[in-house]
Amino acid sequence: MLRRFLAAFVGLVFCSTALAEEAHVAVAANLAAPMRILAADFERTTGHKLLLSAGASGKLYAQIKSGAPFDVFLSADEEAAVALEKEGAAVKGSRFTYAIGRLVLWSAKPELVDGQGRVLASGDFKHLALASPHLAPYGAAAEQTLTRLGLLATLRPRLVQGESIGQTYGFVASGNAELGFVALSQVYENGRIGKGSAWIVPADLYRPLRQDAVLLLPGRGKPVAMTLMAFLKSDQAKTVLRSFGYETP
């Protein structure tokens, strides 16, 4: 009975445009491009508008703790969302994993990165970009990968850090760094790497990038925020996420 009621409630909110609202959403940088598509789909479906702010998960977490009026947080990991729940900044029981991310070593140059990542050991480059391991989960995953490969100490003098995975992608795309660790979602198009050369890092070289969504206190009781949380679990949203290389629960 409860399940039927919830389904009816979500359907009602999805179909109604008479009470259109806005929700402020904090979005991990790796999700920036997919979220623009998801937001457009959501707005067409519901009539509600999403105001997106993208950045490193650690920086967004700090902003939320400082009182930034976000309604929903889409993190690049589960730790930040768990912490917000425990600290009373998010609605308990609202958290769920919306996607599982993948790390990729990428270069804008078509032939620089080989399919096994041997370029890292060859040292045939001057700069290797990665996101800040302290602010960005994808940066932590990159550091874990280099540690597992036994290359972190050797390559540390060549590392260039971006604040977020978005800034890191910019370093590599511009050629300021010959290669770097970025999110697969940033370079994946139509089921393959869109341009340049890449090595999709084996998942056993870093801790799983379980990306969690959580409803924040300002979003509690707001239909648009709760509808977004439901939308992210829908087949429609999962199809978009998979098209960018994410795995979905």
C-alpha positions as CSV (number, residue, x, y, z in Angstrom):
1,M,0.0,0.0,0.0
2,L,2.8,2.4,1.0
3,R,4.7,1.6,-2.2
4,R,1.7,2.3,-4.3
5,F,1.1,5.6,-2.5
6,L,4.8,6.7,-3.0
7,A,4.6,5.8,-6.7
8,A,1.4,7.8,-7.1
9,F,3.0,10.8,-5.3
10,V,6.1,10.8,-7.5
11,G,4.0,10.4,-10.6
12,L,1.8,13.3,-9.6
13,V,4.8,15.6,-8.9
14,F,6.5,14.6,-12.2
15,C,3.4,15.4,-14.2
16,S,2.6,18.7,-12.5
17,T,4.0,22.0,-13.8
18,A,1.5,24.2,-12.1
19,L,3.7,24.4,-8.9
20,A,7.1,24.7,-10.7
21,E,10.0,25.3,-8.3
22,E,13.7,25.6,-8.3
23,A,16.3,23.4,-6.5
24,H,19.9,24.3,-5.9
25,V,22.1,21.2,-6.6
26,A,25.8,20.8,-5.6
27,V,27.3,18.6,-8.3
28,A,30.7,16.8,-8.3
29,A,32.8,18.1,-11.2
30,N,33.0,14.7,-12.9
31,L,29.2,14.8,-13.2
32,A,29.0,18.3,-14.8
33,A,28.4,17.3,-18.4
34,P,26.0,14.4,-17.7
35,M,24.1,16.5,-15.2
36,R,23.4,19.2,-17.8
37,I,21.6,16.6,-19.8
38,L,19.8,15.1,-16.8
39,A,18.8,18.6,-15.7
40,A,17.3,19.3,-19.1
41,D,15.4,16.0,-19.1
42,F,14.2,16.7,-15.6
43,E,13.0,20.2,-16.4
44,R,11.1,19.0,-19.5
45,T,9.5,16.2,-17.5
46,T,8.6,18.1,-14.4
47,G,8.5,21.8,-15.2
48,H,10.9,22.4,-12.3
49,K,14.3,24.1,-12.7
50,L,17.6,23.0,-11.4
51,L,20.4,25.4,-10.5
52,L,23.7,23.6,-10.7
53,S,27.0,24.4,-9.0
54,A,29.9,22.1,-9.9
55,G,33.1,21.6,-8.1
56,A,35.4,19.3,-6.1
57,S,33.4,17.2,-3.7
58,G,35.6,18.3,-0.8
59,K,35.1,21.9,-1.5
60,L,31.3,21.5,-2.0
61,Y,31.2,19.6,1.4
62,A,32.9,22.6,3.1
63,Q,30.5,25.0,1.5
64,I,27.5,23.0,2.7
65,K,29.0,22.8,6.2
66,S,29.4,26.6,6.1
67,G,25.7,27.1,5.3
68,A,25.5,27.2,1.5
69,P,21.8,26.8,0.6
70,F,22.0,23.7,-1.5
71,D,19.0,21.4,-1.5
72,V,20.7,18.2,-3.0
73,F,24.3,17.1,-3.0
74,L,25.6,14.8,-5.7
75,S,29.0,13.7,-4.5
76,A,31.9,11.9,-6.3
77,D,32.2,9.5,-3.3
78,E,30.1,8.2,-0.5
79,E,32.3,9.5,2.4
80,A,31.2,13.2,2.0
81,A,27.5,12.2,1.9
82,V,27.9,9.9,4.9
83,A,29.6,12.6,6.8
84,L,26.9,15.1,6.1
85,E,24.2,12.7,7.3
86,K,26.2,12.0,10.5
87,E,26.8,15.7,11.2
88,G,23.1,16.6,10.8
89,A,23.5,18.6,7.6
90,A,21.5,16.1,5.5
91,V,18.3,14.2,5.9
92,K,19.0,10.8,7.5
93,G,18.0,7.9,5.3
94,S,17.9,9.9,2.1
95,R,21.4,8.9,0.8
96,F,21.8,6.4,-2.0
97,T,24.4,5.5,-4.7
98,Y,23.4,7.0,-8.0
99,A,26.5,5.9,-10.0
100,I,29.9,4.2,-9.8
101,G,32.6,6.1,-11.5
102,R,35.6,5.0,-13.5
103,L,39.1,6.5,-13.6
104,V,41.0,6.9,-16.8
105,L,44.5,8.0,-17.8
106,W,44.0,10.3,-20.8
107,S,45.9,12.4,-23.2
108,A,44.7,14.8,-25.9
109,K,47.5,13.4,-28.1
110,P,46.1,10.4,-30.1
111,E,49.0,8.0,-29.5
112,L,50.6,9.0,-26.2
113,V,48.7,6.7,-23.8
114,D,48.8,3.0,-24.6
115,G,46.0,0.6,-23.7
116,Q,47.9,-0.8,-20.7
117,G,49.2,2.4,-19.2
118,R,52.8,1.5,-19.8
119,V,53.5,5.2,-20.5
120,L,53.5,5.9,-16.8
121,A,56.6,3.7,-16.3
122,S,58.3,4.8,-19.4
123,G,58.3,8.4,-18.2
124,D,57.9,9.8,-21.8
125,F,56.2,13.0,-20.6
126,K,57.0,16.1,-18.5
127,H,53.7,16.6,-16.6
128,L,51.1,14.3,-15.2
129,A,47.9,15.9,-14.0
130,L,45.6,14.7,-11.3
131,A,43.0,16.3,-9.1
132,S,43.8,17.2,-5.4
133,P,43.6,13.9,-3.4
134,H,42.3,15.9,-0.5
135,L,39.4,17.6,-2.3
136,A,38.5,15.3,-5.1
137,P,37.8,11.6,-4.9
138,Y,39.1,11.0,-8.4
139,G,42.4,12.6,-7.3
140,A,42.5,10.2,-4.4
141,A,41.8,7.3,-6.8
142,A,44.7,8.5,-9.0
143,E,47.1,8.6,-6.1
144,Q,46.0,5.1,-5.0
145,T,46.6,3.9,-8.5
146,L,50.1,5.3,-8.6
147,T,50.8,3.8,-5.2
148,R,49.6,0.4,-6.3
149,L,51.8,0.6,-9.4
150,G,54.8,1.6,-7.3
151,L,55.3,4.8,-9.2
152,L,54.1,7.6,-6.8
153,A,57.5,8.5,-5.5
154,T,59.1,8.4,-8.9
155,L,56.5,10.5,-10.6
156,R,55.7,13.0,-7.8
157,P,58.1,15.7,-9.2
158,R,56.0,15.6,-12.4
159,L,52.6,15.9,-10.8
160,V,50.4,18.9,-11.5
161,Q,47.3,19.1,-9.3
162,G,44.0,20.6,-10.2
163,E,41.5,21.7,-7.5
164,S,38.8,19.5,-9.1
165,I,38.6,16.9,-11.8
166,G,37.2,19.6,-14.0
167,Q,40.3,21.7,-13.7
168,T,42.5,18.6,-14.1
169,Y,40.7,17.8,-17.4
170,G,41.4,21.4,-18.5
171,F,45.1,21.0,-17.9
172,V,45.3,17.9,-20.2
173,A,42.9,19.2,-22.8
174,S,44.9,22.4,-23.2
175,G,48.2,20.5,-23.4
176,N,49.6,22.1,-20.3
177,A,50.0,18.5,-19.1
178,E,50.7,15.8,-21.6
179,L,48.5,13.3,-19.8
180,G,46.5,13.0,-16.6
181,F,44.0,11.0,-14.6
182,V,40.5,12.2,-15.3
183,A,37.0,10.8,-15.0
184,L,35.9,8.4,-17.8
185,S,32.7,10.5,-18.0
186,Q,34.7,13.5,-19.3
187,V,36.2,11.7,-22.3
188,Y,33.6,9.0,-23.1
189,E,31.2,9.5,-26.1
190,N,28.9,7.0,-27.7
191,G,30.5,4.0,-26.0
192,R,34.1,4.8,-26.6
193,I,36.9,7.3,-25.9
194,G,35.9,10.4,-27.9
195,K,39.3,11.7,-28.7
196,G,43.0,11.5,-27.8
197,S,44.3,8.3,-26.2
198,A,43.5,6.6,-23.0
199,W,43.9,3.7,-20.6
200,I,40.8,2.9,-18.5
201,V,42.4,2.1,-15.1
202,P,41.5,-1.3,-13.8
203,A,39.0,-1.0,-10.9
204,D,41.2,-3.1,-8.6
205,L,43.9,-0.3,-8.5
206,Y,41.7,2.1,-6.5
207,R,38.9,2.1,-4.0
208,P,35.4,2.0,-5.7
209,L,34.1,5.4,-6.7
210,R,30.6,5.0,-5.3
211,Q,29.0,8.3,-6.0
212,D,26.2,9.1,-3.5
213,A,23.3,11.5,-3.6
214,V,21.9,13.0,-0.4
215,L,19.0,15.3,0.4
216,L,20.3,18.3,2.4
217,L,18.4,20.1,5.1
218,P,17.3,23.1,3.0
219,G,15.7,20.6,0.5
220,R,13.7,18.7,3.2
221,G,10.0,19.0,2.4
222,K,10.6,20.6,-1.0
223,P,8.8,18.7,-3.7
224,V,11.3,19.6,-6.4
225,A,14.2,18.3,-4.4
226,M,12.5,15.0,-3.5
227,T,11.4,14.6,-7.1
228,L,15.0,15.0,-8.2
229,M,16.1,12.3,-5.8
230,A,13.5,9.9,-7.3
231,F,14.4,10.9,-10.8
232,L,18.0,10.0,-10.3
233,K,16.9,6.4,-9.6
234,S,14.8,6.2,-12.8
235,D,15.7,4.2,-15.9
236,Q,15.8,7.4,-17.8
237,A,18.5,8.8,-15.6
238,K,20.5,5.6,-15.5
239,T,20.5,5.4,-19.3
240,V,22.1,8.9,-19.5
241,L,24.7,8.0,-16.8
242,R,25.7,4.7,-18.6
243,S,26.1,6.6,-21.8
244,F,28.9,8.6,-20.1
245,G,30.7,5.4,-18.9
246,Y,29.3,5.2,-15.4
247,E,28.1,1.9,-13.9
248,T,24.7,2.2,-12.1
249,P,23.4,0.2,-9.1
